[in-house]
Amino acid sequence: MNRLLVAMAGALLPAWMGCANTESPETLGCASEDFDRSACDIAAVSAVKAEGIWQANVTLDGLDTPGALRLLPEGPLLFNTPLKERPEAGGPFFLSSEYTDSTVPLRLVLSACQAPEATRVTGEFRRCAHGAADLEGTFEAVRVQRLAGEDEASGVELVAEVPLPRGAVASDVFVSGGYAYVTAYADGLFVFDVRDPAAPQKIAEVTPSQDVWRRAWVKGQTLYIASAAQGLLVYDVGNPALPKRLSALPADAPVEAWGLYEDQERLYVMSPYPRAEVLIFDLHQDPTKPLLMKRYFVEDSLINQGELPVEGVVTGNRLYMGHWRYGFAVADVSNPNAPVTLGRFQYDKATSRPVAVGTIQEQTIAFEASEGWGSRVRVLNVTDPKNITQVGQFQTRPQSTVSAMTLVGTRLYVAYAQDGLRILDVSNPSTPRPQAYYNTWRESDPGRGRAFIDGLSAVKVPGDGYLYAAETSRGLLVLREQ
């Protein structure tokens, strides 16, 4: 199974590690006594309480893969598989789970060796097939807690909150004409009447069959949805309470769609698979019938290296892309039939996804964020796309990931997963200054600890005086700056 997509979706280690290597099993095992702890700080790791929700990062052959540990009394999980073994009182920090992949019995193990802090451990990871280790690496795990010294909120107040039915996980929100359209992965779409922002009312839902819906965009009375199985879905929402499906595009060969962006009557669909391309649709004649103009591929990107377009924005006839392992990329789309790649910004272990762009101090400034362990907002001067330079950055802490960003003037609204909403003053791009925050993540919320990407997943600022956010456990949130 491809490692990239699962990591991007926030799914965890058992899925992306692929099939077990049973031809040449290692001699090491996965029982507690199989680990050499002679150089470990046993007293420190034994004092760590294996409880609550933790973020973990496993490093294998230099590649990082984040996951989550749900160490609660009810439904404990290790990388989204049922926890089988946990530390006894006063014993070493040792966790294990078991599952079956294609009839092969597998066991995942985390054995802590050091505890630099009471809520942080490091150590060794192994996966065993038929009792022998076929994967080995290191790990770091940190318990999820509110940032030290912070309250629930500062400068932002909660106006309304509506959890999604059946525990659905909210992935995105788009607000148009007094209605909020919330996508929710396999649970599809939920439509809310937010003409009274203090009292949102669910008026419709559409549930897909064996599909994942990631993003939504509304233009007039037409809704566009990014589908993992069918590409671009087009719906008539002239009556938002009764969404009517019109088409799935491209009709001849479905693609996987991720990010969506509309500009100047053109719709840009980021499609990581199967060809790592951006599909450009013409909406001039009829928004309900998008016409495919161009399939744009970044010429020197390598699909087999995970260099895939995931998210993007368009402004000033330039397309700015979060292109995963390729990094941040810029293309001239003044002629949408012949886009021209202008430049890129690459960095170590790139996982480029969310992007926001604007003009600040007469310079074109892009805000790009990596996804995963070590995520941060990078501030890039892209005035000359052939010579992109980083001029600033913002990070809360390595274990929280940036999920989405919205730029309004010189205020950047960041959906920062477990660290909730962060509002930054970016009038001086080199020094983003925190202005307000709202901590949405609570350990007691249902569904916590099932995936690394957990918490605030999207935030939109439609200009009606309110902020609309999608939260993986809490659903639709309506907020207001104070």
C-alpha positions as CSV (number, residue, x, y, z in Angstrom):
1,M,0.0,0.0,0.0
2,N,1.3,3.5,-0.8
3,R,2.7,5.1,2.3
4,L,2.1,8.7,1.2
5,L,-1.7,8.8,1.0
6,V,-2.3,7.1,4.3
7,A,0.1,9.5,6.1
8,M,-1.6,12.4,4.4
9,A,-5.0,11.2,5.6
10,G,-3.8,10.9,9.1
11,A,-4.1,7.1,9.1
12,L,-1.4,5.2,10.9
13,L,1.4,2.8,10.9
14,P,-0.4,-0.5,10.5
15,A,-1.7,0.5,7.1
16,W,1.2,2.2,5.4
17,M,3.9,-0.2,6.4
18,G,2.7,-2.7,3.8
19,C,2.9,-6.4,3.8
20,A,5.2,-8.2,6.2
21,N,8.5,-9.5,5.0
22,T,8.3,-13.2,5.9
23,E,11.1,-14.5,3.6
24,S,14.0,-13.3,5.7
25,P,12.8,-12.7,9.3
26,E,15.0,-10.9,11.7
27,T,16.2,-12.6,14.8
28,L,14.9,-9.9,17.1
29,G,11.5,-10.4,18.7
30,C,8.7,-8.2,20.0
31,A,8.3,-9.3,23.6
32,S,9.4,-6.9,26.4
33,E,12.3,-9.1,27.3
34,D,13.6,-8.9,23.7
35,F,14.7,-5.3,24.2
36,D,18.1,-4.3,25.5
37,R,17.6,-1.7,28.1
38,S,21.1,-1.6,29.5
39,A,21.6,2.0,28.4
40,C,18.1,3.1,29.3
41,D,16.9,5.3,32.1
42,I,14.6,2.7,33.6
43,A,13.7,4.8,36.6
44,A,12.6,7.7,34.4
45,V,10.6,5.7,31.9
46,S,8.9,3.6,34.7
47,A,7.7,6.8,36.3
48,V,5.9,8.0,33.1
49,K,2.1,7.5,33.3
50,A,0.9,5.7,30.2
51,E,-2.5,7.4,30.1
52,G,-4.3,9.9,28.0
53,I,-3.8,10.8,24.3
54,W,-0.3,10.8,22.9
55,Q,1.2,11.9,19.6
56,A,4.0,9.6,18.3
57,N,6.5,9.8,15.5
58,V,8.2,6.6,14.2
59,T,11.4,7.0,12.1
60,L,12.3,4.2,9.7
61,D,15.2,4.5,7.4
62,G,15.2,8.3,7.9
63,L,11.5,8.7,7.1
64,D,9.1,10.1,9.7
65,T,5.6,8.7,10.1
66,P,3.4,10.2,12.8
67,G,0.6,8.4,14.6
68,A,-1.5,8.5,17.7
69,L,-1.7,6.5,21.0
70,R,-5.1,6.3,22.7
71,L,-4.2,5.3,26.3
72,L,-7.6,5.7,27.8
73,P,-9.6,3.1,29.8
74,E,-12.2,2.8,27.0
75,G,-11.0,1.7,23.6
76,P,-7.3,2.0,24.0
77,L,-5.4,2.0,20.7
78,L,-1.8,1.8,19.5
79,F,-1.7,3.4,16.0
80,N,-5.4,2.7,15.6
81,T,-5.1,-1.0,16.5
82,P,-6.4,-2.4,19.8
83,L,-3.9,-2.1,22.5
84,K,-2.9,-5.5,23.9
85,E,-0.2,-4.7,26.4
86,R,0.5,-1.6,28.5
87,P,2.9,-0.9,31.4
88,E,2.2,-2.3,34.8
89,A,2.4,0.1,37.7
90,G,6.1,1.0,38.2
91,G,7.1,-1.0,35.1
92,P,8.9,0.2,31.9
93,F,6.9,2.2,29.3
94,F,6.1,-0.7,26.9
95,L,3.1,-0.8,24.6
96,S,2.0,-3.5,22.1
97,S,-0.9,-4.3,19.7
98,E,-1.7,-7.2,17.4
99,Y,-3.5,-7.4,14.2
100,T,-3.7,-9.4,11.0
101,D,-2.7,-8.2,7.5
102,S,-3.4,-10.5,4.6
103,T,-3.5,-13.5,7.0
104,V,-0.1,-12.6,8.5
105,P,-0.2,-12.0,12.2
106,L,1.6,-8.8,13.1
107,R,2.6,-7.2,16.3
108,L,3.5,-3.5,16.9
109,V,5.7,-2.5,19.8
110,L,7.0,0.7,21.4
111,S,9.6,0.2,24.1
112,A,10.7,3.5,25.8
113,C,14.3,4.0,26.7
114,Q,14.5,7.6,27.8
115,A,12.0,10.0,29.4
116,P,13.3,13.6,29.0
117,E,10.1,14.9,30.5
118,A,7.2,13.3,32.4
119,T,5.0,13.5,29.3
120,R,7.6,12.6,26.7
121,V,9.4,9.4,25.9
122,T,11.8,8.1,23.3
123,G,12.8,4.6,22.4
124,E,12.6,1.7,20.0
125,F,9.9,0.7,17.6
126,R,9.5,-2.8,16.1
127,R,7.0,-4.7,14.0
128,C,7.0,-8.5,14.1
129,A,5.6,-10.9,11.7
130,H,5.2,-14.5,12.9
131,G,7.1,-13.4,16.0
132,A,10.2,-12.0,14.3
133,A,11.0,-8.4,13.7
134,D,10.7,-7.3,10.1
135,L,10.7,-3.5,10.8
136,E,12.8,-1.6,13.2
137,G,13.1,2.1,14.0
138,T,13.0,4.7,16.7
139,F,10.1,6.7,18.1
140,E,9.2,9.7,20.1
141,A,5.9,10.1,21.9
142,V,4.4,13.2,23.6
143,R,1.2,13.4,25.6
144,V,-1.3,15.9,24.2
145,Q,-1.9,18.7,26.6
146,R,-2.8,22.3,26.3
147,L,0.1,24.6,25.7
148,A,1.6,25.7,29.0
149,G,0.1,28.9,30.3
150,E,-2.8,29.1,27.9
151,D,-6.5,29.3,28.7
152,E,-9.3,27.9,26.6
153,A,-9.3,31.0,24.5
154,S,-7.9,34.5,24.1
155,G,-9.3,37.1,21.8
156,V,-11.8,34.6,20.3
157,E,-15.2,33.4,21.6
158,L,-17.3,30.4,20.7
159,V,-20.7,31.3,19.3
160,A,-22.0,27.9,18.3
161,E,-21.0,24.3,18.1
162,V,-22.7,21.4,16.3
163,P,-21.2,17.9,16.4
164,L,-21.7,15.9,13.2
165,P,-24.1,12.9,13.4
166,R,-22.8,9.4,14.0
167,G,-19.4,10.6,15.1
168,A,-18.5,11.8,11.6
169,V,-15.0,13.4,11.3
170,A,-15.1,16.9,9.8
171,S,-12.4,17.6,7.2
172,D,-13.4,20.9,5.7
173,V,-16.0,23.7,5.7
174,F,-17.0,26.2,3.0
175,V,-19.5,29.0,3.7
176,S,-21.7,30.6,1.0
177,G,-25.0,32.4,1.0
178,G,-25.7,31.7,4.6
179,Y,-25.0,28.0,4.4
180,A,-22.0,26.0,5.6
181,Y,-21.0,22.9,3.7
182,V,-19.0,20.5,5.8
183,T,-17.2,17.5,4.3
184,A,-16.5,14.5,6.5
185,Y,-14.4,11.9,4.7
186,A,-16.4,8.6,4.4
187,D,-19.5,10.2,5.9
188,G,-19.7,12.6,3.0
189,L,-21.4,16.1,3.3
190,F,-23.4,17.9,5.9
191,V,-25.2,21.2,5.0
192,F,-26.0,23.7,7.8
193,D,-28.2,26.8,7.7
194,V,-26.0,29.5,9.4
195,R,-28.0,32.5,8.5
196,D,-28.3,32.8,12.3
197,P,-24.7,32.0,13.2
198,A,-25.6,31.5,16.8
199,A,-28.0,28.6,16.0
200,P,-26.8,26.5,13.0
201,Q,-29.3,24.0,11.8
202,K,-28.5,20.9,9.8
203,I,-30.7,20.8,6.8
204,A,-29.2,18.1,4.6
205,E,-26.6,15.4,4.4
206,V,-25.3,13.3,1.5
207,T,-23.6,10.0,2.3
208,P,-21.2,8.5,-0.3
209,S,-20.8,4.8,-1.1
210,Q,-17.2,3.6,-0.6
211,D,-15.7,7.0,-1.0
212,V,-13.9,9.8,0.9
213,W,-14.9,13.4,0.5
214,R,-12.2,15.9,1.5
215,R,-12.9,19.4,0.3
216,A,-15.9,21.5,-0.8
217,W,-16.2,24.7,-2.8
218,V,-19.4,26.6,-3.7
219,K,-19.8,29.0,-6.7
220,G,-23.3,30.5,-6.9
221,Q,-25.7,27.6,-6.8
222,T,-23.1,24.9,-7.7
223,L,-21.2,22.8,-5.1
224,Y,-18.0,21.1,-6.0
225,I,-16.6,18.2,-3.9
226,A,-13.2,16.6,-4.0
227,S,-13.7,12.9,-4.1
228,A,-11.1,10.3,-3.5
229,A,-12.8,7.8,-5.8
230,Q,-14.6,9.8,-8.4
231,G,-12.6,13.0,-8.8
232,L,-14.6,16.2,-9.0
233,L,-18.3,15.9,-8.0
234,V,-20.7,18.5,-9.1
235,Y,-24.0,19.3,-7.2
236,D,-26.8,21.7,-7.7
237,V,-27.5,23.5,-4.4
238,G,-30.0,26.0,-5.6
239,N,-32.0,24.4,-2.8
240,P,-29.3,23.7,-0.1
241,A,-31.7,21.4,1.7
242,L,-31.8,19.1,-1.3
243,P,-28.4,18.8,-3.0
244,K,-28.8,17.3,-6.5
245,R,-25.9,15.4,-8.0
246,L,-25.1,16.5,-11.5
247,S,-21.9,14.8,-12.6
248,A,-18.5,13.3,-11.7
249,L,-15.5,14.4,-13.6
250,P,-13.5,13.4,-15.5
251,A,-16.2,11.1,-16.6
252,D,-14.0,8.7,-18.7
253,A,-11.4,7.9,-16.0
254,P,-11.9,8.9,-12.4
255,V,-9.1,10.4,-10.4
256,E,-8.4,11.1,-6.8
257,A,-9.2,14.7,-5.9
258,W,-7.9,16.6,-2.9
259,G,-7.6,20.4,-2.9
260,L,-10.0,22.8,-4.7
261,Y,-9.7,26.4,-5.7
262,E,-11.8,28.7,-8.0
263,D,-10.4,31.8,-9.6
264,Q,-11.6,33.8,-12.6
265,E,-14.2,31.3,-13.6
266,R,-11.7,28.5,-13.5
267,L,-11.7,25.6,-11.1
268,Y,-8.4,24.0,-10.1
269,V,-8.5,20.4,-8.8
270,M,-5.4,19.0,-7.1
271,S,-5.2,15.3,-8.0
272,P,-2.4,13.3,-6.4
273,Y,-3.3,10.1,-8.1
274,P,-3.0,8.4,-10.4
275,R,-1.0,11.0,-12.4
276,A,0.0,13.8,-9.9
277,E,-1.7,16.5,-11.9
278,V,-3.8,19.6,-11.5
279,L,-7.0,19.5,-13.5
280,I,-8.1,22.9,-14.7
281,F,-11.8,23.3,-15.5
282,D,-13.5,26.2,-17.4
283,L,-16.7,27.5,-15.7
284,H,-17.4,30.4,-18.0
285,Q,-20.2,28.9,-20.0
286,D,-21.9,27.0,-17.3
287,P,-20.6,26.4,-13.7
288,T,-22.8,23.3,-13.5
289,K,-21.0,21.8,-16.5
290,P,-17.2,22.3,-15.9
291,L,-15.2,21.8,-19.1
292,L,-11.8,20.2,-18.6
293,M,-9.2,22.5,-20.2
294,K,-5.9,21.1,-19.1
295,R,-4.2,18.4,-17.1
296,Y,-1.1,20.2,-15.7
297,F,1.9,18.2,-14.4
298,V,4.9,19.8,-12.8
299,E,7.5,18.8,-15.3
300,D,10.4,17.7,-13.1
301,S,8.4,16.2,-10.3
302,L,8.7,12.4,-9.5
303,I,5.5,10.6,-8.7
304,N,7.3,7.6,-7.3
305,Q,9.0,9.9,-4.9
306,G,5.8,11.2,-3.5
307,E,6.0,14.5,-5.4
308,L,2.3,15.1,-5.7
309,P,0.0,18.2,-5.8
310,V,-2.3,18.2,-2.7
311,E,-3.5,21.7,-2.0
312,G,-3.3,25.0,-4.0
313,V,-4.5,28.6,-4.3
314,V,-4.6,30.9,-7.3
315,T,-4.0,34.6,-7.4
316,G,-2.7,37.0,-10.0
317,N,-2.7,34.3,-12.6
318,R,-0.3,32.2,-10.6
319,L,-1.0,28.8,-9.1
320,Y,0.7,28.1,-5.7
321,M,0.8,24.5,-4.7
322,G,1.6,22.4,-1.7
323,H,3.3,19.6,-3.7
324,W,4.1,17.2,-0.8
325,R,7.6,15.7,-1.2
326,Y,8.4,18.1,-4.1
327,G,7.8,21.1,-1.7
328,F,6.1,24.3,-2.6
329,A,5.7,25.0,-6.3
330,V,4.6,28.0,-8.4
331,A,3.1,28.0,-11.9
332,D,2.0,30.7,-14.4
333,V,-1.6,29.9,-15.4
334,S,-2.3,33.1,-17.3
335,N,-2.8,30.7,-20.3
336,P,-4.6,27.9,-18.6
337,N,-4.2,25.7,-21.6
338,A,-0.4,25.9,-21.2
339,P,0.7,26.4,-17.6
340,V,4.4,27.1,-17.0
341,T,6.2,26.0,-13.9
342,L,8.1,29.0,-12.5
343,G,9.8,27.8,-9.4
344,R,9.8,25.8,-6.2
345,F,10.9,25.9,-2.6
346,Q,12.3,22.7,-1.3
347,Y,13.2,21.7,2.3
348,D,14.4,18.5,4.1
349,K,11.7,15.8,4.4
350,A,9.1,18.1,2.7
351,T,5.4,17.3,3.1
352,S,4.0,20.5,1.7
353,R,0.2,20.8,1.9
354,P,-1.7,23.9,3.2
355,V,-1.0,27.2,1.3
356,A,-2.2,30.8,1.5
357,V,-0.9,33.8,-0.5
358,G,-1.3,37.5,-0.5
359,T,0.3,40.9,-1.0
360,I,2.0,42.4,2.0
361,Q,4.4,45.4,2.0
362,E,4.2,45.4,-1.8
363,Q,5.6,41.8,-1.9
364,T,3.9,38.6,-2.8
365,I,4.0,36.5,0.3
366,A,3.1,32.8,0.6
367,F,2.4,30.9,3.7
368,E,3.2,27.2,3.3
369,A,3.0,24.5,5.9
370,S,4.3,21.0,6.1
371,E,2.1,18.2,7.4
372,G,3.3,15.8,10.1
373,W,5.9,15.8,12.9
374,G,7.7,19.1,13.0
375,S,5.0,21.0,11.1
376,R,5.3,24.7,10.9
377,V,4.1,27.7,8.9
378,R,6.9,28.9,6.6
379,V,6.7,32.5,5.3
380,L,8.0,32.7,1.8
381,N,8.7,35.7,-0.4
382,V,7.5,34.6,-3.8
383,T,7.6,37.9,-5.6
384,D,10.3,36.3,-7.8
385,P,9.1,32.7,-8.1
386,K,12.5,31.7,-9.6
387,N,14.2,32.8,-6.4
388,I,11.9,32.0,-3.5
389,T,13.3,32.8,-0.1
390,Q,12.0,32.0,3.4
391,V,11.7,35.2,5.4
392,G,10.0,33.9,8.6
393,Q,8.1,31.0,10.3
394,F,5.7,30.2,13.1
395,Q,5.4,26.9,15.1
396,T,3.6,26.0,18.3
397,R,5.4,22.6,18.9
398,P,6.7,19.7,16.8
399,Q,3.9,17.2,17.6
400,S,1.0,19.4,16.3
401,T,0.4,19.8,12.6
402,V,-0.9,22.7,10.5
403,S,-4.1,21.5,8.8
404,A,-5.3,24.6,6.9
405,M,-4.8,28.3,6.6
406,T,-6.8,31.3,5.5
407,L,-5.3,34.7,4.8
408,V,-7.4,37.9,5.2
409,G,-5.4,41.1,4.7
410,T,-2.5,40.8,7.1
411,R,-4.2,38.3,9.4
412,L,-3.5,34.6,9.0
413,Y,-6.0,32.2,10.4
414,V,-4.4,28.8,11.1
415,A,-6.2,25.5,11.8
416,Y,-3.5,23.9,14.0
417,A,-5.0,20.5,14.8
418,Q,-4.6,19.8,18.6
419,D,-3.5,23.4,19.1
420,G,-6.8,24.7,17.7
421,L,-7.2,28.1,16.0
422,R,-4.2,30.4,15.9
423,I,-4.7,34.0,14.6
424,L,-1.4,35.7,13.5
425,D,-0.6,39.2,12.6
426,V,1.6,38.9,9.5
427,S,1.9,42.6,8.7
428,N,5.6,42.0,9.2
429,P,6.1,38.7,7.3
430,S,9.5,38.1,9.0
431,T,7.9,38.0,12.4
432,P,4.4,36.5,12.6
433,R,2.9,37.7,15.9
434,P,0.2,35.6,17.7
435,Q,-2.9,37.8,18.2
436,A,-5.6,35.3,19.4
437,Y,-6.3,31.6,19.9
438,Y,-9.0,29.1,20.7
439,N,-8.0,25.7,22.0
440,T,-10.6,23.4,20.5
441,W,-9.0,20.1,21.5
442,R,-10.2,18.3,24.6
443,E,-9.2,14.8,25.7
444,S,-12.8,14.0,26.7
445,D,-14.2,14.6,23.2
446,P,-15.3,11.4,21.4
447,G,-13.0,9.9,18.9
448,R,-9.7,11.4,20.2
449,G,-6.5,9.5,19.7
450,R,-7.5,7.6,16.6
451,A,-5.3,9.5,14.1
452,F,-2.4,11.9,14.2
453,I,-4.5,14.6,12.4
454,D,-6.9,15.3,15.2
455,G,-8.5,18.7,16.2
456,L,-9.1,21.7,14.1
457,S,-9.0,20.8,10.4
458,A,-10.2,23.9,8.6
459,V,-11.1,27.6,9.2
460,K,-12.9,30.0,6.8
461,V,-13.5,33.7,7.1
462,P,-16.4,34.6,4.7
463,G,-16.6,38.2,5.8
464,D,-19.8,38.2,7.8
465,G,-18.1,38.8,11.1
466,Y,-17.7,35.2,12.1
467,L,-15.2,32.4,11.7
468,Y,-16.4,29.0,10.6
469,A,-14.2,26.0,11.5
470,A,-14.3,22.2,11.0
471,E,-13.1,20.1,14.0
472,T,-12.6,16.4,13.8
473,S,-14.5,15.6,16.9
474,R,-16.6,18.7,17.6
475,G,-18.0,19.2,14.1
476,L,-18.9,22.7,13.0
477,L,-17.7,25.5,15.2
478,V,-18.8,29.1,14.8
479,L,-16.4,31.6,16.4
480,R,-16.0,35.4,16.7
481,E,-13.0,37.5,17.3
482,Q,-13.3,39.8,20.3
